[in-house]
Amino acid sequence: MRPIAACFWIAAVTSASVGMGPDTWLTPKALKPGDTIAVIAPAAPATQPEFAAYVKQMEGKGYRVISRPGLVGRKEHYLGGTDEERAGEINEYLRDPKVRMIMPVRGGFGVSRILDRIDYDALRRDPKVIAGYSDLTALHLAAARHARVVTFHSPMAMRDLWRENEKAYAFPAKSFRRSVFADQYSVGQKGFVVEPPEGHQHSTLVGGRATGRLLGGNLSLVVTLMGTPHALEPKGAILFLEDVSEPAYRIDRYLSQLRLGGVLDQVAGVVLGSFTTKEETEEKDTQRVLKEYFGKLKVPVVTDYPVGHTPKNATLPHGALVELDADRGTLKVLENPVRVE
């Protein structure tokens, strides 16, 4: 495997040869029946019932679903396999022209361990739909940094999508379909508004409107990658953040690092999603901490946005150009995050 810096340089040269510079963002093809979906376990291990249900569901819709033999049950301590196995399956599918979507079974832990093993050159040559959230934030940030490819902060096979027929999980499945499936796009259409679930109310912390690339994800992963070659590039971005089961003092610590690292001074806007806590009594403390860090910013900030570890988990095209209207609580994707061919 070539070093990351060289890998991206080669991709940049290839892009330039067909009229695209190294900073040109690319989008994957929209999914349509007959396409191949590769299921991976890049973080925590896969379990059988949910995995089988997702495969059956997608095959019933006309898609081919593949995975490595032994994926279910593959385990290395608390991970879904060794670093070599987990990175290897991602690279195998990045290099396979038949694979049009790479779908993680779940998040958990461990994706950051393999970021320096991923073939970003292959992703740049042939962009694919890469889905997932939580620990998959690490892969989204690295793909943005090294390949300039739009990916999707979205529900995953085992946690959400296999339950699309359950009322509580109908929204994330609908939002995901709206973002990546070809039948959701009409001729001449350009972009769309990310629709919240029925009855959902946002909160405006700082009013205003801003445009930028949508980047971010799980707060702890965003902070973990600071100081590495895979870190978020905040300048002019619309930053979105969420987290789960973190006490207020840890949220405070993470945000302090973002502030001291200059991240909060560079973003064009902020979208704060779900921040669930282990104890209900900590919810007020968490909201207080968020207000302390973001309430004084001079850019638009919206809170209580439907994204994160919740059934109200909207799919967000990571890296796409968006417009945030904090007064209305709307997020408008200004370009199609997939190519409809």
Residue pairs with C-beta under 8 A, 6 or more apart in sequence:
1 7
1 117
1 119
2 10
2 121
4 116
4 120
4 146
4 229
5 229
7 119
7 120
7 121
7 146
8 22
8 120
8 121
8 124
8 146
8 147
9 22
10 121
11 22
11 120
11 121
11 124
11 125
11 146
11 147
12 21
12 22
14 124
14 125
15 21
15 22
15 24
15 26
15 124
16 22
20 26
22 148
23 148
24 148
25 148
25 149
25 150
25 213
25 319
25 320
25 321
26 124
26 127
26 147
26 148
26 149
26 150
27 127
27 149
27 150
27 320
27 335
27 336
27 337
27 338
27 339
28 100
28 101
28 127
28 128
28 129
28 130
28 149
28 150
28 338
28 339
29 100
29 127
29 128
29 129
29 338
29 339
29 340
29 341
30 180
30 181
30 182
30 184
30 185
30 338
30 339
30 340
30 341
31 37
31 63
31 100
31 101
31 129
31 180
31 181
31 182
31 338
32 181
32 182
32 183
33 61
33 62
33 63
34 62
34 63
34 64
35 63
35 64
35 100
35 101
36 63
36 64
36 65
36 66
36 96
36 98
36 99
36 100
36 101
37 58
37 63
37 64
37 65
37 66
37 99
37 100
37 101
37 102
37 103
38 65
38 66
38 67
38 89
38 93
38 96
38 99
38 101
38 102
38 103
39 46
39 51
39 54
39 55
39 65
39 66
39 67
39 71
39 103
39 104
39 105
39 157
40 67
40 68
40 71
40 86
40 89
40 90
40 93
40 102
40 103
40 104
40 105
41 71
41 74
41 80
41 81
41 86
41 89
41 104
41 105
41 106
42 80
42 86
42 89
42 90
42 104
42 110
42 111
42 114
42 135
42 136
42 139
43 79
43 80
43 86
43 104
43 106
43 107
43 108
43 109
43 110
43 111
43 134
43 135
43 136
44 78
44 79
44 80
44 106
44 107
44 108
44 109
44 110
44 135
45 73
45 74
45 75
45 79
45 80
45 81
46 71
46 72
46 73
46 74
46 80
46 105
46 106
46 158
47 72
47 158
48 72
48 73
50 105
50 157
50 158
50 159
50 162
51 71
51 72
51 105
51 157
51 158
51 162
53 162
53 163
54 65
54 103
54 105
54 157
54 158
54 161
54 162
55 65
57 161
57 162
57 164
58 65
59 65
66 99
68 74
68 85
68 89
68 92
71 80
71 89
71 105
74 80
74 81
74 85
75 81
76 82
76 85
78 108
78 109
78 110
79 86
79 108
79 109
79 110
79 113
80 86
80 105
80 108
80 110
81 89
83 110
83 113
83 114
83 117
86 110
86 114
87 114
87 117
87 118
90 102
90 114
90 118
90 139
91 117
91 118
91 119
91 122
93 99
93 102
93 128
94 102
94 118
94 119
94 122
94 123
94 126
94 128
95 119
95 122
97 126
99 128
100 128
100 129
101 128
101 129
101 130
101 131
101 180
102 128
102 129
102 130
102 131
103 131
103 132
103 156
103 157
104 131
104 132
104 136
104 156
104 157
105 156
105 157
105 158
106 134
106 156
106 157
106 158
106 159
107 132
107 133
107 134
107 135
107 136
107 156
107 159
108 134
108 135
109 135
110 135
111 135
111 136
111 137
111 138
111 139
111 221
112 135
112 138
112 221
112 224
112 225
112 230
115 138
115 139
115 142
115 225
115 228
115 230
116 229
118 139
118 142
120 142
120 143
120 146
120 147
121 147
123 130
123 143
123 147
123 149
124 146
124 147
124 148
124 149
127 147
127 149
127 150
129 151
129 152
129 180
129 338
130 139
130 140
130 143
130 149
130 151
130 152
131 151
131 152
131 154
131 155
131 156
131 176
131 180
132 139
132 140
132 152
132 153
132 154
132 156
133 153
133 154
133 155
133 156
133 217
133 218
133 242
133 307
133 308
133 309
133 313
134 217
134 218
134 221
134 244
134 309
135 218
135 221
136 153
136 156
136 217
137 153
137 216
137 217
137 218
137 221
137 222
138 221
138 224
138 225
138 230
139 151
140 151
140 153
140 217
140 318
140 319
141 215
141 217
141 221
141 222
141 225
141 230
141 231
141 232
142 225
142 230
143 149
143 151
143 318
143 319
144 151
144 213
144 215
144 232
144 233
144 318
144 319
145 229
145 230
145 231
145 232
145 233
146 229
146 230
148 319
149 319
150 317
150 318
150 319
150 320
150 337
150 338
151 317
151 318
151 319
152 176
152 179
152 180
152 315
152 316
152 317
152 318
152 337
153 216
153 217
153 240
153 307
153 315
153 316
153 317
153 318
154 172
154 175
154 176
154 179
154 180
154 313
154 315
154 316
155 161
155 169
155 172
155 173
155 175
155 176
155 313
155 315
160 169
160 172
160 173
160 311
160 313
161 169
161 172
161 173
161 176
163 169
164 170
164 172
164 173
168 311
169 311
171 197
171 306
171 311
171 312
171 313
171 314
172 311
172 312
172 313
172 314
172 315
175 194
175 195
175 313
175 314
175 315
176 315
177 184
178 184
178 192
178 195
178 315
179 315
179 317
179 337
179 338
180 315
180 337
180 338
182 338
182 340
185 336
185 338
185 340
189 336
190 334
190 335
190 336
191 332
191 333
191 334
191 335
191 336
192 332
192 333
193 330
193 331
193 332
193 333
194 314
194 315
194 316
194 330
194 331
194 332
194 333
195 314
196 202
196 305
196 306
196 312
196 314
196 329
197 306
197 312
197 314
200 306
200 312
201 304
201 329
202 302
202 303
202 304
202 305
202 329
203 302
203 303
203 304
203 329
204 301
204 302
204 303
204 326
204 327
204 329
205 272
205 290
205 291
205 294
205 295
205 301
205 302
205 303
205 326
206 294
206 295
206 297
206 298
206 299
206 300
206 301
206 326
207 300
207 326
207 327
208 269
208 299
208 300
208 326
208 327
209 300
209 323
209 324
209 325
209 326
209 327
210 238
210 268
210 269
210 299
210 300
210 323
210 324
211 238
211 268
211 321
211 322
211 323
211 324
211 334
212 236
212 237
212 238
212 267
212 268
212 269
212 321
212 322
212 324
213 236
213 237
213 238
213 319
213 320
213 321
213 322
214 237
214 238
214 240
214 271
214 316
214 317
214 318
214 319
214 320
214 321
214 322
214 331
214 333
215 232
215 233
215 234
215 237
215 238
215 239
215 240
215 318
215 319
216 222
216 232
216 237
216 239
216 240
216 241
216 271
216 318
217 240
217 241
217 242
217 318
218 241
218 242
218 243
218 244
219 241
219 242
219 243
219 246
219 251
219 254
219 255
220 243
220 246
220 250
220 254
222 232
222 241
222 254
222 258
223 254
223 257
223 258
225 231
225 232
226 232
226 257
226 258
226 261
226 263
232 239
232 263
234 262
234 263
234 264
234 266
234 267
235 266
235 267
236 266
236 267
236 268
237 266
237 267
237 268
238 267
238 268
238 269
238 270
238 271
238 322
238 324
238 331
239 263
239 267
239 269
239 270
239 271
240 270
240 271
240 272
240 273
240 305
240 307
240 316
241 270
241 271
241 272
241 273
242 272
242 273
242 274
242 275
242 307
242 308
242 309
243 251
243 254
243 275
243 276
243 308
243 309
244 274
244 275
244 276
244 308
244 309
245 276
245 277
245 278
245 309
246 254
246 275
246 277
246 286
247 277
247 278
247 279
247 282
247 285
247 286
248 277
248 282
248 285
248 286
248 288
248 289
251 275
251 286
251 289
251 290
252 289
255 264
255 289
255 290
255 293
258 264
258 293
259 265
259 293
264 293
264 294
264 297
267 299
268 299
268 324
269 299
269 300
269 301
269 324
269 326
270 294
270 297
270 299
270 300
270 301
270 302
271 301
271 302
271 305
271 307
271 324
271 331
272 290
272 294
272 301
272 302
272 303
272 304
272 305
273 304
273 305
273 306
273 307
273 308
274 306
274 307
274 308
274 309
274 310
274 312
274 313
275 286
275 287
275 290
275 308
276 308
276 309
276 310
277 283
277 286
290 303
294 301
294 303
295 301
300 324
300 325
300 326
300 327
301 326
302 324
302 326
302 329
305 314
305 329
305 331
306 312
306 313
306 314
307 313
307 314
307 316
316 331
317 333
317 337
320 333
320 334
320 335
320 337
321 333
321 334
321 335
322 331
322 332
322 333
322 334
323 331
323 332
323 334
324 330
324 331
325 331
325 332
